């Protein structure tokens, strides 16, 4: 076979092979003709002009992530260390968006550098307006502030920041120690306040209980004294009735009423002996002593009868 035919066959086969381009799923290819943008190629088997049209770049439209660490300074001059994870992707597969992604930056490394520095700058600008005690509770606010500032910029680059996760927020060791001391002192203060409140409540309740006890005891003593007085009065009334009846009967029988007093005397001595419970009571047990006591009682009896005789 002539060499010329072989060369022509090889060129035809090479031309055919160079006319086909395979683009993977989740990827879009950019072609150029003599260095100028030509068109985009979708996933699958595509045709292109051999030798003239070249594949400039293949761009992934899938979600991508990157982890970064940086430091920021609060308004009260405390260093805050951040560990963050970026989740981003190409906005869409439109031709204009793919052109921005392909030609805005020289390569992927330069894009990542710009993206990371933009995120760091936004976080630092936000943290610089906050105190160290506020940073830990503003995690969601920091993320929202960064996304608000970067969405417009990333859109011009053809990208979209899906999420920014602040996985770790820490302070310098000295700041952490001082914060721990503040937390410990606040806890001690709260504990002391709670203990004081509990003691106040306890003592207040005890005072109220003691006051109620005194009030109830006083009322009970008052009632007891009143009942006791009523009992004594009733007792005296009954004794007076009994003595009056006994004196009347003895007078009708021509007996000396002093026998009643003698009987009362002996009953009193008997009760002293039975109910004394060890108490010492001095009584004159002689005949003279008994006679003297009887005379005194009779004299009292006569004095009590004077008003009645005058009536």
Legacy VTK file of the C-alpha trace (Angstrom):
# vtk DataFile Version 3.0
C-alpha trace
ASCII
DATASET POLYDATA
POINTS 311 float
0.000 0.000 0.000
1.421 3.388 -0.892
2.733 5.410 2.060
0.551 8.368 1.071
-2.627 6.350 1.522
-1.447 5.193 4.912
-0.771 8.767 5.978
-4.170 9.909 4.736
-5.900 7.049 6.587
-4.068 7.907 9.783
-5.000 11.577 9.448
-8.653 10.698 8.829
-8.726 8.390 11.836
-7.017 10.998 14.016
-9.458 13.642 12.821
-12.373 11.421 13.715
-10.942 10.700 17.169
-10.262 14.362 17.863
-13.813 15.266 16.880
-15.299 13.509 19.911
-15.111 14.731 23.516
-16.509 12.906 26.546
-17.679 15.087 29.460
-18.270 13.384 32.825
-21.511 13.750 34.781
-21.415 16.759 37.139
-18.871 18.499 34.901
-19.116 21.100 32.141
-16.335 21.666 29.580
-15.266 25.021 28.108
-13.941 25.130 24.529
-11.962 27.867 22.780
-11.028 28.547 19.188
-7.657 30.240 18.785
-7.802 31.173 22.482
-11.260 32.738 22.367
-14.289 31.317 24.150
-16.364 29.165 21.821
-19.014 27.232 23.701
-19.751 24.898 26.628
-20.078 21.145 26.397
-22.616 19.263 28.526
-22.074 15.841 30.141
-21.927 12.982 27.652
-20.393 12.529 24.186
-19.872 15.810 22.300
-18.476 16.778 18.867
-15.932 19.530 18.343
-13.915 20.908 15.478
-10.662 18.936 15.402
-7.308 20.717 15.567
-9.012 24.128 15.929
-11.453 23.852 18.836
-9.780 22.931 22.104
-11.085 22.042 25.554
-9.862 24.931 27.704
-11.111 23.737 31.113
-13.496 21.274 32.726
-15.512 22.717 35.594
-17.261 20.694 38.304
-20.766 21.881 39.186
-20.949 19.635 42.241
-20.810 20.897 45.831
-17.293 21.394 47.159
-15.989 21.931 50.681
-12.875 23.421 52.207
-11.646 23.668 55.794
-9.790 26.711 57.052
-8.502 28.179 60.297
-7.898 31.838 61.121
-7.806 34.332 63.990
-9.844 37.443 64.789
-9.678 40.137 67.472
-12.675 41.353 69.494
-13.392 44.960 70.426
-11.879 44.338 73.886
-8.645 43.005 72.321
-9.183 39.278 72.860
-7.813 36.876 70.234
-10.401 34.400 68.932
-9.360 31.296 66.969
-11.817 29.962 64.384
-11.962 26.612 62.629
-14.476 26.759 59.805
-15.779 24.595 56.976
-16.911 26.159 53.694
-19.504 24.520 51.484
-19.833 26.133 48.065
-20.703 25.350 44.466
-21.209 26.838 41.004
-24.487 28.774 40.975
-25.879 27.041 37.869
-24.808 25.634 34.498
-25.786 28.667 32.420
-23.257 29.777 29.823
-22.591 33.160 31.445
-22.053 31.583 34.866
-19.634 28.986 33.460
-17.703 31.712 31.641
-17.269 33.615 34.938
-16.060 30.487 36.701
-13.623 29.661 33.887
-12.093 33.075 33.213
-12.337 35.156 36.438
-9.302 33.458 38.014
-6.127 32.029 36.567
-6.586 28.725 38.320
-8.400 26.980 41.182
-5.692 27.837 43.695
-6.139 31.590 43.145
-9.912 31.273 43.486
-9.609 29.392 46.781
-7.178 31.983 48.107
-9.617 34.804 47.284
-12.557 32.887 48.767
-10.762 32.078 52.025
-9.476 35.625 52.473
-12.953 37.028 51.822
-14.480 34.764 54.465
-11.747 35.622 56.968
-12.167 39.347 56.338
-15.940 39.200 56.836
-15.627 37.239 60.084
-12.933 39.555 61.432
-14.974 42.643 60.585
-17.978 41.227 62.466
-15.992 40.015 65.502
-14.168 43.354 65.784
-17.467 44.976 66.842
-18.243 42.414 69.579
-16.921 41.655 73.040
-15.284 38.347 73.862
-18.218 37.338 76.065
-20.597 37.765 73.103
-18.690 35.825 70.442
-19.563 32.316 71.666
-23.315 32.951 71.547
-23.247 34.709 68.139
-22.173 31.734 66.023
-25.300 31.861 63.859
-25.122 35.657 63.550
-21.529 35.457 62.331
-22.493 32.958 59.624
-25.431 35.094 58.477
-23.288 38.235 58.355
-20.595 36.504 56.264
-23.127 35.110 53.809
-24.819 38.499 53.392
-21.502 40.161 52.559
-20.155 37.435 50.257
-23.207 36.410 48.255
-22.933 39.365 45.850
-19.173 38.947 45.380
-19.356 35.192 44.842
-22.208 35.615 42.381
-19.950 37.751 40.189
-17.405 34.915 40.305
-20.080 32.358 39.360
-20.200 30.681 42.770
-22.623 30.440 45.673
-21.699 30.003 49.353
-24.064 27.262 50.505
-22.990 27.119 54.126
-20.320 28.244 56.544
-19.950 26.114 59.666
-17.888 27.449 62.562
-16.846 24.120 64.038
-14.634 25.494 66.790
-14.306 28.890 68.492
-11.530 29.179 71.077
-9.625 31.937 72.846
-6.006 32.239 73.900
-5.072 30.240 76.988
-4.796 33.320 79.175
-8.211 34.555 78.063
-9.713 31.103 78.678
-8.339 31.098 82.231
-9.742 34.556 82.943
-13.133 33.566 81.502
-13.136 30.444 83.665
-12.463 32.605 86.739
-15.315 34.938 85.807
-17.697 32.005 85.347
-16.569 30.471 88.650
-17.020 33.762 90.530
-20.475 34.257 89.000
-21.437 30.725 90.020
-20.229 31.358 93.575
-22.169 34.626 93.642
-25.327 32.910 92.439
-24.850 30.106 94.957
-24.395 32.624 97.792
-27.504 34.542 96.711
-29.538 31.346 96.524
-28.249 30.234 99.919
-29.124 33.628 101.417
-32.613 33.488 99.950
-33.097 29.961 101.277
-31.885 30.991 104.747
-34.177 34.032 104.717
-37.158 31.900 103.750
-36.296 29.307 106.402
-35.942 31.868 109.161
-39.072 33.727 108.060
-41.102 30.530 108.124
-39.610 29.605 111.505
-40.509 33.039 112.899
-44.024 32.749 111.513
-44.370 29.298 113.030
-43.068 30.498 116.399
-45.437 33.473 116.330
-48.368 31.244 115.501
-47.326 28.845 118.279
-47.156 31.674 120.822
-50.506 32.993 119.660
-52.142 29.583 119.859
-50.509 28.857 123.245
-51.684 32.194 124.626
-55.206 31.592 123.382
-55.172 28.086 124.839
-53.864 29.385 128.165
-56.544 32.074 128.155
-59.247 29.533 127.436
-57.833 27.171 130.069
-57.723 29.949 132.672
-61.265 30.956 131.847
-62.480 27.376 132.112
-60.507 26.928 135.310
-62.077 30.056 136.809
-65.522 28.883 135.780
-64.801 25.503 137.350
-63.623 27.043 140.607
-66.669 29.287 140.714
-68.980 26.334 140.153
-67.078 24.355 142.790
-67.461 27.151 145.303
-71.149 27.459 144.508
-71.668 23.757 145.096
-69.622 23.840 148.315
-71.647 26.796 149.537
-74.899 24.997 148.739
-73.690 21.853 150.482
-72.542 23.714 153.576
-75.768 25.683 153.719
-77.819 22.502 153.528
-75.672 20.745 156.134
-75.860 23.725 158.503
-79.639 23.847 158.176
-80.003 20.147 158.929
-77.678 20.372 161.951
-79.565 23.400 163.260
-82.840 21.527 162.991
-81.227 18.594 164.865
-79.883 20.953 167.594
-76.259 20.088 166.688
-73.262 22.423 166.731
-72.451 23.682 163.244
-68.743 23.676 164.130
-68.812 19.951 163.360
-69.015 20.898 159.698
-65.814 22.880 160.005
-64.172 19.973 161.829
-65.218 17.617 159.043
-63.802 20.014 156.435
-60.565 20.198 158.371
-60.129 16.441 158.510
-60.991 16.102 154.801
-58.399 18.742 153.967
-55.708 16.894 155.978
-56.673 13.661 154.219
-56.382 15.275 150.737
-53.012 16.779 151.653
-51.740 13.314 152.471
-53.177 11.637 149.332
-52.526 14.308 146.683
-49.347 15.891 148.029
-46.990 13.932 145.649
-43.993 14.475 147.879
-44.551 18.172 148.562
-43.975 19.234 152.160
-46.879 20.993 153.885
-46.470 22.096 157.505
-49.618 21.676 159.673
-50.004 22.002 163.417
-51.367 18.584 164.367
-51.708 19.277 168.100
-55.057 19.698 169.842
-54.294 23.332 170.569
-53.475 23.916 166.926
-56.679 22.294 165.796
-58.695 24.350 168.316
-57.040 27.557 167.145
-57.767 26.710 163.511
-61.383 25.876 164.352
-61.825 29.215 166.161
-60.417 31.101 163.190
-62.729 29.293 160.779
-65.736 29.909 163.013
-64.849 33.584 163.264
-64.698 33.779 159.452
-68.025 32.007 159.271
-69.591 34.498 161.693
-68.188 37.456 159.718
-69.677 36.091 156.539
-73.088 35.812 158.231
-73.156 39.451 159.543
-74.588 40.973 156.324
-77.302 38.322 156.264
-78.283 39.128 159.876
-78.450 42.800 159.091
-80.789 42.077 156.242
LINES 1 312
311 0 1 2 3 4 5 6 7 8 9 10 11 12 13 14 15 16 17 18 19 20 21 22 23 24 25 26 27 28 29 30 31 32 33 34 35 36 37 38 39 40 41 42 43 44 45 46 47 48 49 50 51 52 53 54 55 56 57 58 59 60 61 62 63 64 65 66 67 68 69 70 71 72 73 74 75 76 77 78 79 80 81 82 83 84 85 86 87 88 89 90 91 92 93 94 95 96 97 98 99 100 101 102 103 104 105 106 107 108 109 110 111 112 113 114 115 116 117 118 119 120 121 122 123 124 125 126 127 128 129 130 131 132 133 134 135 136 137 138 139 140 141 142 143 144 145 146 147 148 149 150 151 152 153 154 155 156 157 158 159 160 161 162 163 164 165 166 167 168 169 170 171 172 173 174 175 176 177 178 179 180 181 182 183 184 185 186 187 188 189 190 191 192 193 194 195 196 197 198 199 200 201 202 203 204 205 206 207 208 209 210 211 212 213 214 215 216 217 218 219 220 221 222 223 224 225 226 227 228 229 230 231 232 233 234 235 236 237 238 239 240 241 242 243 244 245 246 247 248 249 250 251 252 253 254 255 256 257 258 259 260 261 262 263 264 265 266 267 268 269 270 271 272 273 274 275 276 277 278 279 280 281 282 283 284 285 286 287 288 289 290 291 292 293 294 295 296 297 298 299 300 301 302 303 304 305 306 307 308 309 310
